[in-house]
Amino acid sequence: MKAPFIVFDGRVAKADRGRREPALMSSVDVAPTIVSYAGLKIPDNMQGRDLTPVIQQTQDRERHAVISSQEGHPQQ
């Protein structure tokens, strides 16, 4: 499943905006990324990875695969 993760940082120069990053992410990565952008310490027990270094291009992609699942519940 592909779903875009859109980040806007007004501090980024206009010439560097609109870039597409092919890095893989999971929905659990959203929380630590937002906490990091807010300048706060990411709690040790928070799941997911901070994607700020990937977004800011200071680190290469970390993942080569992401696994997800979706379970359905029968309607009654």
C-alpha positions in Angstrom: 0.0 0.0 0.0 1.3 3.4 -0.9 0.2 6.6 0.9 2.0 9.9 0.7 3.5 11.5 3.8 3.6 15.2 3.2 5.8 17.5 5.3 6.0 21.2 5.0 8.7 23.1 6.8 8.6 26.9 6.1 12.2 27.1 7.1 13.3 25.2 4.0 14.4 27.3 1.1 11.9 27.5 -1.7 14.4 25.9 -4.1 14.5 22.8 -2.0 10.7 22.4 -1.6 8.6 19.9 -3.5 11.1 17.1 -3.3 10.0 13.5 -3.4 11.8 11.1 -1.1 11.6 7.4 -2.0 12.2 6.4 1.7 9.9 3.8 3.1 8.0 4.7 6.3 5.3 3.3 8.5 2.5 5.1 10.2 4.2 4.6 13.6 7.0 6.9 12.3 4.7 9.9 12.2 4.6 10.5 16.0 8.4 10.5 16.6 8.9 12.6 13.5 6.5 15.3 14.8 8.0 15.2 18.3 11.4 15.7 16.8 10.3 18.6 14.6 8.8 20.2 17.8 12.3 20.1 19.3 11.3 17.7 22.0 13.0 14.5 23.2 11.5 11.4 21.8 10.5 9.1 24.6 12.4 5.8 24.8 9.2 3.8 24.8 7.8 5.5 21.7 7.6 3.2 18.7 8.6 4.2 15.2 11.6 6.0 13.8 12.3 9.7 13.6 12.3 10.5 9.8 13.7 14.0 10.3 17.2 13.1 9.1 15.8 11.4 6.0 13.6 14.4 5.3 16.4 16.8 5.8 18.7 14.7 3.6 21.3 14.3 6.4 20.9 10.5 6.4 20.1 7.9 3.8 17.0 5.7 3.7 17.0 3.2 6.6 14.5 0.7 5.5 14.4 -1.7 2.6 10.9 -3.1 3.5 7.9 -2.2 5.6 5.4 -4.8 6.7 1.7 -3.9 7.4 -1.5 -5.8 7.8 -5.2 -5.0 7.8 -7.7 -7.1 9.6 -11.4 -7.1 8.9 -14.2 -7.7 11.2 -17.4 -9.4 10.1 -20.4 -7.1 10.0 -23.4 -8.1 12.0 
